[in-house]
Amino acid sequence: GVTRICCHARPAAVGDGGTARRAWEDLAVAEDHEGWVARSRVFLTPIAAPSIMGLFGFMIATLMLGAWQAGWYGTALTPVIIWPFALFAGGVMQSVAAVASFRARDGVAVAVHTAWGSFWAGWGILELLVTMHVLAPVPLGAASPSFAFWFIALTLVTSFGALGALAQNMGLFITLATLSAGSALTAAGFYAGSLGTVRAGGWLFVVSAAAAWLTAGAMVLEHAFGRTVIPLGKWSARANIPGARTTDPIAYPAGMPGVRVGQ
């Protein structure tokens, strides 16, 4: 549904009926700040937090590929098996979450979901070309500066996302900080042809996937119960108390009147 939020400023002077009426008439045509605020109307279409979808999609793809990259399971053919699921979970779901995050006015989510949604879509296409024998696979431990630059670019975006996440909660910060570190190690490993470094990057990807799972799960429970269930380390001490009601869907001080900023 659509929620209508009306912001009215009170007239400066209220006396008898005629004075009050003239005050409202003056306010209706005033060009100053008070007049514009009195006439402002904001129409909201409430949506669930886009990062619930984005983080769960990221977790699915990153857990599968990160665990393989770390050497926990699989063979050289594993990417051929997991790429369709990773493409839709990581590529499609995160891309949709990135677009929805524009409406949530969450710059961190827009940046991270856009970058990683693009990565998973690109990686899925790359593995499709490998499956069709158009391109040769890039083995773990092989020197591939071209592939390394994929992760250099991701590190640059994700590191700023981690810094921005510090303003939101520690759960998201840990997710993006470990993701940025894993991307950096993976870039270094492919650039130098170091299998051990690539493996270490895979370990950090798994840690990031676990943090994303916990963060998204906490968001699901908060939205379902309307209160904090799993604390995420927000700046507000009250927001970290299990059972506390912390959701403020209409946040007047945070930007546009009547519009909640963030998720």
C-alpha positions as CSV (number, residue, x, y, z in Angstrom):
1,G,0.0,0.0,0.0
2,V,0.9,3.7,-0.1
3,T,1.3,5.7,3.1
4,R,0.7,9.4,2.8
5,I,2.7,11.6,5.1
6,C,1.6,15.3,5.4
7,C,3.9,17.8,7.0
8,H,2.2,21.0,8.3
9,A,3.8,23.9,9.9
10,R,1.7,25.9,12.3
11,P,0.9,29.5,11.4
12,A,3.0,32.1,13.1
13,A,0.1,33.9,14.7
14,V,-3.3,32.6,15.7
15,G,-5.8,35.0,17.1
16,D,-9.5,35.2,16.2
17,G,-11.0,33.3,13.3
18,G,-10.2,35.9,10.6
19,T,-6.6,36.2,11.8
20,A,-6.0,32.5,11.8
21,R,-7.5,32.2,8.3
22,R,-5.3,34.9,6.9
23,A,-2.3,33.3,8.5
24,W,-3.0,30.0,6.8
25,E,-3.6,31.8,3.5
26,D,-0.3,33.6,3.8
27,L,1.4,30.3,4.6
28,A,-0.1,28.7,1.5
29,V,1.6,31.1,-0.9
30,A,4.7,31.9,1.1
31,E,8.1,31.3,-0.6
32,D,10.1,30.9,2.6
33,H,11.2,27.7,4.2
34,E,8.2,27.5,6.6
35,G,5.8,27.9,3.7
36,W,7.4,25.1,1.6
37,V,7.5,22.8,4.6
38,A,3.8,23.5,5.2
39,R,2.9,22.5,1.6
40,S,5.2,19.5,1.3
41,R,3.6,16.0,0.7
42,V,5.6,12.8,0.8
43,F,4.1,9.6,-0.5
44,L,5.7,6.4,0.8
45,T,5.4,2.8,-0.4
46,P,6.8,0.7,2.5
47,I,9.2,-2.1,1.5
48,A,11.1,-4.7,3.5
49,A,14.8,-4.2,4.0
50,P,16.4,-5.0,0.5
51,S,19.6,-6.2,2.2
52,I,17.7,-9.2,3.5
53,M,17.5,-10.5,0.0
54,G,20.9,-9.2,-1.0
55,L,22.8,-10.6,2.0
56,F,21.2,-14.0,1.8
57,G,21.9,-14.2,-1.9
58,F,25.5,-13.1,-1.3
59,M,25.8,-15.7,1.5
60,I,24.6,-18.6,-0.7
61,A,27.0,-17.8,-3.6
62,T,30.0,-16.9,-1.4
63,L,29.7,-19.9,0.9
64,M,29.7,-22.3,-2.1
65,L,32.6,-20.7,-3.9
66,G,34.6,-19.6,-0.9
67,A,34.6,-23.1,0.7
68,W,35.7,-24.6,-2.6
69,Q,38.4,-21.9,-2.9
70,A,39.6,-22.6,0.6
71,G,40.0,-26.3,-0.4
72,W,37.3,-27.7,1.9
73,Y,35.6,-29.7,-0.8
74,G,35.2,-30.3,-4.6
75,T,37.4,-30.7,-7.6
76,A,38.4,-28.5,-10.6
77,L,35.0,-29.2,-12.0
78,T,33.1,-27.7,-9.0
79,P,32.6,-24.2,-10.5
80,V,30.9,-25.8,-13.4
81,I,28.3,-27.3,-11.0
82,I,27.7,-24.3,-8.8
83,W,27.8,-21.4,-11.2
84,P,24.0,-21.5,-12.2
85,F,23.0,-21.2,-8.5
86,A,25.7,-18.6,-7.8
87,L,24.6,-16.6,-10.8
88,F,21.0,-16.3,-9.6
89,A,21.6,-16.1,-5.9
90,G,24.6,-13.8,-6.0
91,G,24.0,-12.0,-9.3
92,V,20.3,-11.7,-9.8
93,M,19.3,-11.4,-6.1
94,Q,22.0,-8.8,-5.2
95,S,21.3,-6.8,-8.3
96,V,17.6,-6.6,-7.4
97,A,18.5,-5.7,-3.9
98,A,20.8,-2.9,-5.2
99,V,17.9,-1.4,-7.1
100,A,15.6,-1.6,-4.2
101,S,18.2,-0.1,-1.9
102,F,17.9,3.2,-3.8
103,R,14.4,3.4,-2.4
104,A,15.6,2.6,1.0
105,R,18.1,5.4,0.7
106,D,20.9,3.1,1.8
107,G,24.2,4.1,0.0
108,V,26.2,1.3,1.5
109,A,23.8,-1.3,0.3
110,V,23.6,0.3,-3.2
111,A,27.4,0.3,-3.5
112,V,28.1,-3.3,-2.2
113,H,25.1,-5.1,-3.8
114,T,25.8,-3.4,-7.2
115,A,29.5,-4.4,-7.1
116,W,29.0,-7.9,-5.9
117,G,25.9,-8.5,-8.0
118,S,28.0,-7.5,-11.0
119,F,30.8,-9.9,-10.0
120,W,28.5,-12.9,-9.6
121,A,26.8,-12.2,-12.9
122,G,30.2,-11.9,-14.6
123,W,31.6,-15.0,-12.9
124,G,28.5,-17.0,-13.9
125,I,29.0,-15.9,-17.5
126,L,32.7,-16.7,-17.4
127,E,31.9,-20.2,-16.1
128,L,29.3,-20.7,-18.8
129,L,31.9,-19.9,-21.4
130,V,34.2,-22.4,-19.8
131,T,31.4,-25.0,-19.8
132,M,30.9,-24.4,-23.5
133,H,34.7,-24.7,-24.1
134,V,34.9,-21.2,-25.4
135,L,37.4,-20.2,-22.7
136,A,39.9,-22.2,-20.6
137,P,39.3,-22.2,-16.8
138,V,41.6,-20.2,-14.5
139,P,43.0,-22.8,-12.1
140,L,43.5,-21.9,-8.4
141,G,47.1,-21.0,-7.9
142,A,47.7,-20.0,-11.5
143,A,49.0,-16.5,-12.2
144,S,46.3,-14.5,-13.8
145,P,46.7,-10.7,-13.4
146,S,43.6,-10.2,-15.6
147,F,41.4,-12.2,-13.2
148,A,43.2,-10.6,-10.2
149,F,42.0,-7.2,-11.3
150,W,38.4,-8.4,-10.8
151,F,39.2,-8.7,-7.1
152,I,41.2,-5.5,-7.0
153,A,38.2,-3.5,-8.2
154,L,35.9,-5.4,-5.7
155,T,38.4,-4.6,-2.8
156,L,38.3,-0.9,-3.6
157,V,34.5,-0.7,-3.5
158,T,34.0,-3.1,-0.6
159,S,36.5,-1.3,1.6
160,F,34.5,1.9,1.4
161,G,31.4,-0.1,2.1
162,A,33.0,-1.5,5.3
163,L,33.8,2.1,6.4
164,G,30.2,3.2,5.7
165,A,28.9,0.1,7.6
166,L,30.5,1.4,10.8
167,A,27.7,4.0,10.9
168,Q,25.1,1.2,10.8
169,N,26.1,-1.9,12.8
170,M,29.0,-4.1,13.6
171,G,27.4,-7.2,11.9
172,L,27.5,-5.5,8.5
173,F,30.9,-4.1,9.2
174,I,32.4,-7.5,10.0
175,T,30.7,-8.9,6.8
176,L,32.2,-6.3,4.6
177,A,35.6,-6.0,6.3
178,T,36.3,-9.7,6.0
179,L,34.9,-9.6,2.4
180,S,37.3,-6.8,1.5
181,A,40.2,-8.6,3.1
182,G,39.3,-11.8,1.3
183,S,39.1,-10.0,-2.0
184,A,42.5,-8.4,-1.4
185,L,44.1,-11.8,-0.7
186,T,42.4,-13.4,-3.7
187,A,43.7,-10.6,-5.9
188,A,47.2,-11.0,-4.6
189,G,47.0,-14.7,-5.0
190,F,46.0,-14.6,-8.6
191,Y,48.3,-11.8,-9.4
192,A,51.4,-13.7,-8.0
193,G,50.2,-17.2,-8.7
194,S,50.2,-18.2,-5.0
195,L,47.8,-21.0,-4.1
196,G,48.2,-20.5,-0.4
197,T,47.2,-16.8,-0.7
198,V,44.2,-17.7,-2.8
199,R,43.2,-20.3,-0.2
200,A,43.5,-17.8,2.6
201,G,41.2,-15.5,0.7
202,G,38.7,-18.4,0.5
203,W,38.7,-18.8,4.2
204,L,37.9,-15.1,4.7
205,F,35.1,-15.4,2.1
206,V,33.5,-18.2,4.2
207,V,33.8,-16.0,7.4
208,S,32.2,-13.1,5.5
209,A,29.4,-15.5,4.3
210,A,28.8,-16.6,7.9
211,A,28.6,-12.9,9.1
212,A,26.2,-12.1,6.2
213,W,24.0,-15.1,7.2
214,L,23.8,-13.8,10.8
215,T,23.2,-10.2,9.8
216,A,20.5,-11.0,7.4
217,G,18.9,-13.5,9.8
218,A,18.9,-10.8,12.5
219,M,17.1,-8.4,10.1
220,V,14.5,-11.0,9.3
221,L,13.7,-11.6,13.0
222,E,13.6,-7.9,13.7
223,H,11.1,-7.3,10.9
224,A,9.1,-10.3,11.8
225,F,8.8,-9.6,15.6
226,G,9.1,-5.8,15.4
227,R,11.8,-5.8,18.0
228,T,15.5,-6.8,18.4
229,V,16.0,-10.5,18.7
230,I,19.7,-10.9,17.7
231,P,21.8,-7.8,18.5
232,L,23.9,-6.5,15.6
233,G,26.0,-4.0,17.5
234,K,24.2,-0.8,16.5
235,W,25.3,2.6,17.9
236,S,22.2,2.9,19.9
237,A,22.6,0.9,23.2
238,R,18.8,0.3,23.3
239,A,18.9,-1.3,19.8
240,N,21.2,-4.0,21.1
241,I,18.9,-5.1,23.9
242,P,17.0,-8.3,23.0
243,G,13.3,-7.6,23.1
244,A,13.6,-3.8,22.6
245,R,11.4,-2.2,20.0
246,T,13.8,-0.1,17.9
247,T,12.2,0.3,14.5
248,D,11.2,3.9,13.7
249,P,9.6,3.8,10.3
250,I,9.0,7.5,10.1
251,A,12.2,9.3,11.0
252,Y,11.7,13.1,10.7
253,P,15.2,14.2,11.8
254,A,17.0,12.0,9.2
255,G,16.7,13.9,5.9
256,M,13.4,14.3,4.1
257,P,10.4,14.6,6.6
258,G,8.5,11.4,7.0
259,V,11.0,9.3,5.1
260,R,13.0,6.7,7.0
261,V,16.6,6.6,5.8
262,G,18.3,3.2,5.6
263,Q,17.1,-0.3,6.5
